[in-house]
């Protein structure tokens, strides 16, 4: 009978060196591209991403935290999963408050927009509720 595969995170191949691509990408400005190093050393960690009701898929985490003793693979995988949960929660909040697209360009205007969007969404919900109540009467 075949042995069951471990569900613990593990190092894939120790350290890997990635070189900066020769081809220029449209996603980065010249200033950003020039500021990047010619190569970067990363550590690859593979771990299962288990979502109840779905097939187990494996996630590969690339990190510049190279010391496996100071930064164990299991702890990094757990931290990444927690961070991903926080990102999903922020996405939920933003879509619920209709803040998934912010149009401002400066930090001051961002603060103003973040403060007014929830208030506007709340007022709209109250108006819809009042309108429904008037239709029912």
Residue, then its C-alpha position, 0 to 999 in steps of 0.5 A: x500500500x502506498x505511503x500517504x504524502x505528508x501535509x507539512x510544508x517543506x523546502x522544494x530545492x533549498x535556495x534558488x537564484x532568479x535573474x532579472x528578465x532581459x525583456x522589459x515588462x509593461x508593468x514596471x516603469x524604467x525607474x522601478x526596473x533599474x532599481x531592481x537587482x540583477x538577481x535575487x536569491x529566494x527560498x521556495x516552500x511548498x505547502x498544501x492549501x486546504x479549503x474545506x469542500x475543495x481539492x487540496x492544492x499546493x501553494x509555493x511560497x517564495x521568500x527572501x527569508x533564507x535561514x530555515x532555522x530562524x524562519x521554519x517553513x511551517x511558520x512561514x506557511x502559517x503566516x502566509x495563510x493568515x495574511x491571505x485571510x486578512x487580504x480576503x477580509x479587506x476585499x470583503x469589507x471594501x466590496x461591502x462598503x462599495x470601496x473597491x474602486x477609489x479614485x483619489x490620487x493623494x494621501x489626503x484625498x484618500x483619507x477623505x474618500x475613505x471617510x465619506x464612502x461608508x457614510x454615503x453607503x449608509x445613507x443610500x441603504x437608509x433611503x432604500x429601506x425607507x423607499x421599500x417601507x413606503x411601497x409596502x404601506 
